[in-house]
Amino acid sequence: MMVKTTQEQKYLLFALLVLAVYLSPLFILQENAHIRVHDNLDSNLAWYKVLSRSGQMFGGVTGVIPQIINGLLSRNAFGTEYSVIVWLYSLLPTMIAYGISQALTRIAAFIGMYLLLKKHLLPGEKWIPLNSFAALAFALTPFWPSGMLSTLGMPLALWAFLNIRKGEATLKDYAVLTFLPFYASIVLGFFFFLSAMAVFWLTDVIRGKGWNGKFIFSIGYMTFVFMLVEYRLVYSFLVKGVPNSRDEYFHAHLPFWRAVRLTFKNYLLGHTHVMTVHTLFILPALFIAFYFVYSKRLWKQEKIFVFLFGLNFVLSLWYAFWFFRGWVPVTEKFHFLNTFNFARYHFLRPMVIYASFALALKIISLQGFSWSKTAKWFAVLQLMFLALFNDEIIYRQKPTVKEFYAEELFQDIKQYIAMPQEKYWVASIGIHPAIAQYNGFYTLDTYNNFYPLSYKHQFRKIIEKELEKNKTIRQYFDQWGGRCYLFTAQLGKRYMIKKDSKRHLKNLELNTDVFKEMGGRYIFSAIPIDNARNNRLKLEKVFESKTSAWKIYLYKTF
């Protein structure tokens, strides 16, 4: 338990109040809230619902999800049942679960960064305000929701590891290492963090600091807990099953100068799954602090800041050059380099950037009274800027959760079809298949990156002529295929066509014979298909609702 001074209590209460205000729209608005669509509403939130009603929560490692792609989707594609987030969505309404998950993640992120700074990077009461603001800023970053503590939990884990490394381990440290794996993902953050910790330990050995058995044991211990929690992932990786969609994933495609450009883009702007919002205020603070270190020869005193400053760029460099086509000969020899995304070492950047931000503010504030005021303004402006990245602000032009999943509208479609949903298969055009899945429909299309390769090839026959007409979607499907959608050349990668659209699909060429062979009976299209009869499709009815973002044209095969 943290020992708090009156000053510390004041700042901690302020931080918790800010977090409460920041999170309040989720609990007040609930289904009327605006939240992230990409890799969230279009996927994970629907997956949790599908899993909870599938009867496969504890399904075996060879089990399948009956509702998706003819029952060929592996149960393992939906992750472990020992993740807390899975149970939140299983036991609670979607937006209550979402709000609680956001609160748990942001509070743990604040506590972890605050403890890390207070104990190991900026100890002393003098730095309590700075530590509080930096930790709060870190907790307000717009992290990827289903990543949970995969990135934002790293400071808490590092705090525990550093305690153990110094020989000051307590039960609290091992409790952190034990429970974090139940609310984080090893492939979405902690594989890279733990391997970095192993390098850290090895560096200590090389520098003559001894073998530190407790430190390496703690790294192994947390890895072991992750392996137990993520046993489905371990099984899928170690046991060679049928070829899957990841076997055609191709990442090494960038020429050298495009990789260089991506390096600086990532360094300056970050990445959608680990948004750091660091460009306007944090980067200038880092460069100002680095200037003072350089001009005053503070290399030894500020070696941690200098290390983090350099590491930040190296992580962006590694991320970008993972996609450099020079890797091709290596990936051809070692296939797992294509199926596992080693670029994700850049997921360490949120922790690195905000820890170095705190150190930079300290360096700036030590340069005199006026610079001390400048450091405070950097902290305040960063917090204000992050507040503008609240979901309710940045996604205000997107559908609300209620409008996105459109349960009332799809209930009308279900009643119109008037057959048990498991008796027929559907696919969607112009909207994400996750919407139909969320509403209980059995879909031939899906968004998953781990499904049988044979199914991908079979599904491709349905859209083969459309792919031939559009290079972008052809490469997108063939070289990745995570979105196994009814792509059309006209719409390309647009799958959120709202009900006020005036578009019509013209010259559509689907192989509906293959669609029917796969069990397909209905297509939910967001826009009318002008040549439906040429595709052996009949318009049954048009569905619309005030609570839906979509207008659905229900087509039936004949």
Residue pairs with C-beta under 8 A, 6 or more apart in sequence:
2 8
2 115
2 118
4 12
5 125
5 128
7 125
7 128
7 129
8 125
8 128
8 132
11 128
11 129
11 132
12 114
12 132
14 132
15 110
15 114
15 132
15 135
15 136
15 139
16 107
16 110
18 136
18 140
18 383
19 103
19 106
19 107
19 110
19 136
19 139
19 140
22 106
22 140
22 387
22 390
23 99
23 102
23 103
23 106
25 33
25 390
25 391
25 392
26 33
26 35
26 95
26 98
26 99
26 102
26 391
27 96
27 99
29 392
29 400
30 93
30 95
30 96
30 99
30 401
31 94
31 95
31 400
31 401
31 402
32 400
32 401
32 402
33 95
33 391
33 392
33 400
33 401
34 391
34 392
34 395
34 396
34 398
34 399
34 400
34 401
35 41
35 98
35 145
35 391
35 395
35 401
36 142
36 144
36 145
36 391
36 395
37 395
37 398
37 399
37 404
37 496
38 272
39 144
39 146
39 272
39 273
40 144
40 145
40 146
41 401
41 404
41 405
41 432
41 434
42 432
42 434
42 447
42 495
43 432
43 434
43 447
44 145
44 146
45 89
45 94
45 98
45 146
45 434
45 438
46 405
46 434
46 435
46 437
46 438
47 78
47 434
47 437
48 85
48 86
48 89
48 90
48 94
48 97
49 89
49 94
49 437
49 438
50 65
50 67
50 68
50 78
50 437
50 438
51 57
51 65
51 78
51 86
51 90
52 86
52 89
52 90
53 440
54 65
54 66
54 67
55 66
56 63
56 64
56 65
56 66
56 75
57 81
57 86
57 90
58 81
59 75
60 75
61 75
61 76
61 231
61 232
61 235
61 236
61 239
62 74
62 75
63 74
63 75
64 71
64 72
64 73
64 74
64 75
65 71
65 73
65 74
65 75
65 77
65 78
66 422
66 442
67 422
67 437
67 440
67 441
67 442
67 443
68 437
68 442
68 443
68 446
68 448
69 443
69 444
69 445
69 446
69 451
69 455
69 459
69 484
70 425
70 444
70 455
70 518
70 519
72 451
72 452
72 455
73 446
73 448
73 451
74 236
74 450
74 451
75 232
76 232
76 233
76 235
76 236
76 450
77 448
77 449
77 450
77 451
79 86
79 185
79 230
79 232
79 233
80 86
80 229
80 230
80 231
80 232
80 233
81 87
82 182
82 228
82 229
83 148
83 182
83 183
83 185
83 229
84 104
84 148
84 182
84 183
85 97
85 101
85 146
85 148
85 183
88 97
88 100
88 101
89 97
91 97
92 100
94 401
95 401
98 145
101 145
101 148
102 145
104 148
104 183
105 143
105 148
105 149
105 152
105 153
105 183
106 139
106 140
106 152
107 139
108 149
108 152
108 153
108 156
108 183
109 135
109 138
109 139
109 141
109 143
109 149
109 152
109 153
109 155
109 156
110 135
110 136
110 138
110 139
111 135
111 156
112 152
112 153
112 154
112 155
112 156
112 157
112 158
112 159
113 134
113 135
113 138
113 139
113 155
113 156
113 351
113 354
113 355
114 131
114 132
114 135
115 155
115 156
115 159
116 155
116 156
116 158
116 159
116 162
116 355
117 127
117 131
117 134
117 135
117 355
117 358
118 127
118 128
118 131
119 159
119 162
119 163
120 159
120 162
121 304
121 355
121 358
121 359
122 130
122 131
122 358
122 359
122 362
127 362
129 376
130 358
130 361
130 362
130 365
130 375
130 379
131 358
133 361
133 379
133 380
133 382
133 383
134 354
134 355
134 357
134 358
134 361
134 379
135 354
135 358
136 383
137 354
137 357
137 379
137 382
137 383
137 386
138 152
138 155
138 350
138 351
138 354
139 152
140 383
140 386
140 387
140 389
141 152
141 275
141 276
141 277
141 350
141 354
141 386
141 389
142 275
142 277
142 386
142 389
142 391
142 394
143 151
143 152
143 274
143 275
143 350
144 151
144 188
144 272
144 273
144 274
147 184
147 185
147 188
147 189
147 273
148 183
148 184
148 185
149 156
149 180
149 183
149 184
150 184
150 185
150 188
150 189
150 190
150 347
151 188
151 189
151 274
151 347
151 348
151 350
151 351
152 350
153 180
153 183
153 184
153 189
153 190
154 189
154 190
154 193
154 348
154 350
154 351
155 351
155 355
156 176
156 180
157 176
157 177
157 180
157 190
157 193
157 222
158 193
158 197
158 351
159 173
159 176
160 172
160 173
160 174
160 176
160 177
160 218
161 173
161 177
161 197
161 215
161 218
161 219
163 169
163 170
163 173
164 173
164 214
164 215
164 218
165 201
165 204
165 212
165 214
165 215
167 214
169 214
169 218
173 218
174 218
174 221
177 218
177 221
177 222
177 225
178 222
178 225
180 190
180 222
181 190
181 222
181 225
181 226
181 228
181 229
181 230
182 229
184 190
185 230
186 194
186 226
186 230
186 233
187 230
187 233
187 340
187 341
187 344
188 273
188 344
188 347
189 344
189 347
190 222
190 226
191 344
192 344
192 345
192 347
192 348
193 347
193 348
194 219
194 222
194 223
194 226
196 345
196 348
197 219
198 216
198 219
201 212
201 215
201 216
201 219
204 210
204 212
204 215
205 211
205 212
227 234
236 450
242 452
242 453
242 454
243 452
243 453
243 454
244 450
244 451
244 452
244 453
245 448
245 449
245 450
245 451
245 452
245 453
245 456
245 481
245 482
245 484
246 338
246 339
246 449
246 450
247 335
247 338
247 339
247 453
248 453
248 456
248 478
248 479
248 480
248 481
249 338
249 339
249 449
249 479
249 480
249 481
250 338
250 479
250 480
251 322
251 323
251 327
251 331
251 338
251 341
251 343
252 322
252 323
252 324
252 325
252 326
252 327
252 328
252 331
252 338
253 323
253 325
253 479
254 262
254 320
254 323
254 324
254 325
255 324
255 325
256 324
256 326
259 320
259 321
259 323
259 324
260 320
261 320
262 319
262 320
262 323
263 316
263 317
263 319
263 320
263 321
264 316
265 320
266 316
266 319
266 320
266 346
267 312
267 313
267 316
268 279
268 283
269 279
270 276
270 277
270 278
270 279
270 349
271 319
271 346
271 349
273 347
274 346
274 347
274 349
274 350
275 389
276 282
276 349
276 350
276 353
276 354
277 382
277 385
277 386
277 389
278 353
278 357
280 381
280 385
281 378
281 381
281 382
281 385
282 353
282 354
282 357
282 360
282 378
282 382
284 378
285 357
285 360
285 361
285 364
285 375
285 378
286 309
286 312
286 356
286 357
286 360
288 360
288 364
289 302
289 305
289 359
289 360
289 361
289 363
289 364
290 305
290 306
290 309
290 360
292 298
292 363
292 364
292 367
293 299
293 302
293 305
293 306
293 363
298 363
299 306
302 359
302 363
304 359
305 356
305 359
305 360
305 363
308 352
308 355
308 356
308 359
309 356
311 348
311 352
312 349
312 352
312 353
312 356
315 345
315 346
315 348
315 349
315 352
316 346
316 349
318 343
318 345
318 346
319 343
319 344
319 345
319 346
322 341
322 342
322 343
323 343
327 337
330 337
331 337
331 338
357 382
361 375
361 378
361 379
362 375
364 371
364 372
364 374
364 375
364 378
365 371
365 372
365 375
365 376
366 372
388 394
398 404
399 496
399 498
399 549
402 547
403 547
403 548
403 549
404 435
404 549
405 435
405 438
405 439
406 435
406 439
406 545
406 547
406 548
406 549
406 550
407 438
407 439
407 547
408 545
408 547
408 548
409 543
409 544
409 545
409 547
409 548
409 550
409 552
410 435
410 436
410 439
410 441
410 552
411 439
412 543
412 545
413 524
413 543
413 552
413 554
414 421
414 439
414 440
414 441
416 540
416 541
416 543
416 554
417 424
417 522
421 440
421 441
421 442
422 442
424 442
424 519
424 521
424 522
425 442
425 443
425 444
425 518
425 519
425 520
425 521
425 522
426 436
426 441
426 442
426 443
426 444
426 520
426 521
426 522
426 523
426 524
427 433
427 443
427 444
427 445
427 486
427 515
427 520
427 523
427 524
428 435
428 436
428 443
428 445
428 485
428 486
428 495
428 523
428 524
428 525
428 526
429 486
429 488
429 491
429 505
429 523
429 524
429 525
429 526
429 527
429 529
430 491
430 494
430 495
430 496
430 497
430 525
430 526
430 527
431 495
431 496
431 497
431 524
431 526
431 550
431 552
432 447
432 495
432 496
433 443
433 445
433 446
433 447
433 485
434 447
435 550
436 443
436 524
437 443
437 446
444 459
444 515
444 518
444 519
444 520
445 459
445 484
445 485
445 486
446 484
447 482
447 483
447 484
447 485
448 482
448 484
449 480
449 481
449 482
451 484
455 484
456 481
456 484
458 514
458 518
459 484
459 518
460 467
460 477
460 478
461 511
461 514
462 486
462 510
462 511
462 512
462 514
462 515
462 518
462 520
463 477
463 486
463 487
463 488
463 510
463 511
464 511
465 509
465 510
465 511
466 473
466 487
466 488
466 489
466 508
466 509
466 510
467 473
467 474
467 477
467 478
467 487
467 489
468 474
469 489
469 509
470 487
470 489
470 492
472 492
472 493
473 487
473 489
473 492
473 493
476 483
476 487
476 493
477 483
477 484
477 487
483 495
485 495
486 510
486 523
487 493
488 505
488 508
490 505
490 506
490 507
490 508
491 497
491 503
491 505
496 549
497 503
497 526
497 527
497 550
498 526
498 549
498 550
499 526
499 544
499 548
499 549
499 550
499 551
501 526
501 527
501 551
503 527
504 527
504 528
504 529
504 530
505 525
505 527
505 528
505 529
505 530
505 531
506 530
506 531
507 531
508 529
508 530
508 531
508 532
508 534
508 535
509 535
510 535
510 537
512 520
512 535
512 536
512 537
512 557
513 536
515 557
516 557
520 557
521 556
521 557
522 540
522 554
522 555
522 556
522 557
523 537
523 554
523 555
523 556
523 557
524 552
524 553
524 554
524 555
525 552
525 553
525 554
525 555
526 550
526 551
526 552
526 553
527 553
528 539
528 553
529 535
529 537
529 539
529 553
529 555
532 538
532 539
532 555
536 557
536 558
537 555
537 556
537 557
537 558
538 555
538 556
538 557
538 558
539 553
539 554
539 555
540 554
540 555
540 556
541 554
542 551
542 552
542 553
542 554
543 551
543 552
543 554
544 551
544 552
